C-alpha cells in the first residue's frame, strides 16, 4: 500500500518505507512523513490496527493519509503471482525483501528513508507475563527473534543494497537514511520477557554495527 504526498514540507517528493505502519509508533511516523510531503510505502501484515485501539482500528494508515489529501495505489501480491516470479512470500511481519523496494521504485523516486519499526511482544499476548527464561517456550523465542531481529536485519540488508545503488542526496554525502525502532528493553533488562529483551538488544547492537560499516 503506497500513499502519496499531503502538504509540501521538508520531505517533499521523497520516498519513505515504514514497516509496522498499521498502528502505534509506525502509524504515527507514516502519517507524519506524509504530512511533510513524503511518498510513504505503508508496510504491515495487517492493514488495520488491533481492535483494542479504536481510533486506529476504524481507519487504516493509508486511508488516514488519503483523508489529508494524499494519493495511493494498491499492489496485490498473491501466491499465484509469486510462483511466476523470483520473489519470496512475505509470511511474517518484518519479512522485508526486494518486492517492497520494487513497490517504492514505482513511485518514480528511489526510497530515501527506511523505518524498521515492525515488531511484536509475544510474551505479553501468548504466555503469562513474567515467564522466566527456563520456562519460556522455544517457539515464542524463535518467533520473537524472527520478527523483531531478523526483520530489522532484512530491512537493513535490502535497504542498504538499494540505497548504495542510488545517487547521494543533494548537498550531502548520504545515499539515504535507515531508522530502526528498538525499545528501552534493548538497553535495560526487564524481568519476565527474555525473548523481547534479547530481540530489542540485538536491534540496538545491529544498528550500531551497521553505522560502523556505512
Buried (B, 14 or more C-beta within 10 A) or exposed (E): BBBBBBEEBEBEBBBBBBBBBBBBBBBBBBBBBBBBBBBBBBBBBEBBBEEEBEEBBEBBBBBBBBEEEBBBEEEEBEEEEBEEEEBEBBEBBBBBBBBBBEBBBEBEBBBBBBBBBBBBBBBEEBBEEEBEEEEBBEEBBEBBBBBBBBBBBBBBBBBBEBBEEEEEEEEEEEBBBBBBBBBEBBEEEEEBBBBBBBBBBBBBEBBEEBEEEE
